[in-house]
Each structure stands twice: as C-alpha cells, then as structure tokens.
Amino acid sequence: MLRNHVSNPYLFETATSLIGQQIIVITANNKHQGLLTAVLPDHIVVESIQSPNFIRMEEIVWITLKPSNHFFSA
C-alpha cells in the first residue's frame, strides 16, 4: 500500500496557499524564481521561462513571494 506522507505539513500548507503566485525558493544549493504551479506531498513545481522545476520539500530552506516591480507613489 502506497501512502502520501507530508514530511513538513506547515511548509505544505504555506506553499499550497501560494499556488498561482510568483515566488522565490531558496535551497541549500540554488535559488529558484517563478510561478508556483503545484504542491505535492514531497515536492513543489515552480515554472520559470515555461520550464517546470521540481523541487523536493526536504531541500527547501526558505520560500517567499517574489517582490512586485510595481511601486506606489504617495
């Protein structure tokens, strides 16, 4: 029997809330930027330049929204 086990439920829940957003993901070796298209129990999918990047949950050190290039003047 195959079980889907979420290794980090807090990261999974946070990442799920960011689907469809432009994000930055830091791993121990790389920095990935792009559109978060999917979150699965063991990895996320970040699309950059129409190419999917599959990033394992265990490798993620930090994840955040990508800052907007729009500035508002007062």
BAFIVEX-24508 format. One record per residue (C-alpha): residue number from 1; chain; x, y, z. Coordinates in steps of 0.05 Angstrom, whole numbers, plus 32768, in hexadecimal, padded with zeros to 4 digits. Layout:
% residues N
NUM;A;X;Y;Z
...
***
This chain:
% residues 74
1;A;8000;8000;8000
2;A;801B;8044;7FEB
3;A;8010;807F;801A
4;A;8018;80C8;800C
5;A;803E;80E2;8048
6;A;8049;812D;8051
7;A;808E;8135;8070
8;A;8082;817D;8084
9;A;8038;818D;808C
10;A;8045;81D7;809B
11;A;806E;81E1;805D
12;A;803B;81BA;8034
13;A;8002;81E5;804D
14;A;8028;8226;8042
15;A;803E;8212;7FFC
16;A;7FF8;81FD;7FEA
17;A;7FDF;8243;7FFC
18;A;8012;8260;7FCB
19;A;7FFC;8238;7F8D
20;A;7FF5;8267;7F52
21;A;8025;829A;7F6F
22;A;806A;82AF;7F59
23;A;809A;8295;7F8F
24;A;80E3;828F;7FA2
25;A;80FC;824C;7FBE
26;A;813F;8245;7FDF
27;A;815F;8200;7FE5
28;A;81A3;81EE;8001
29;A;81C0;81F1;7FBA
30;A;8193;821E;7F90
31;A;8163;8257;7F8B
32;A;8124;824B;7F61
33;A;80F3;8281;7F4B
34;A;80B2;8278;7F25
35;A;8069;8266;7F27
36;A;8056;8232;7F5B
37;A;8029;8203;7F33
38;A;8022;81C6;7F60
39;A;802E;81AE;7FA7
40;A;8033;8163;7FB5
41;A;8044;813E;7FF5
42;A;808E;8136;7FE2
43;A;809C;816F;7FB2
44;A;8085;81B1;7F93
45;A;8085;81C6;7F4A
46;A;809F;820C;7F38
47;A;8098;8220;7EEF
48;A;80CE;824E;7ED5
49;A;80D2;8263;7E8C
50;A;809D;822D;7E7A
51;A;80C9;81F7;7E99
52;A;80B3;81D2;7ED8
53;A;80E4;81CB;7F12
54;A;80D5;8193;7F43
55;A;80EF;81A4;7F88
56;A;80ED;8171;7FC1
57;A;80CD;8189;8002
58;A;810A;8170;8029
59;A;8138;819F;8000
60;A;8110;81DF;800E
61;A;8132;820E;803F
62;A;8107;824B;8032
63;A;80CB;825E;8008
64;A;80AC;82A3;7FFD
65;A;8083;82CC;7FCC
66;A;80AB;82ED;7F96
67;A;80AA;8339;7FA1
68;A;807F;835F;7F71
69;A;80A1;838F;7F40
70;A;8067;83C0;7F4A
71;A;8073;83FB;7F77
72;A;803C;8427;7F92
73;A;8049;8471;7F9C
74;A;8029;8497;7FD4
***
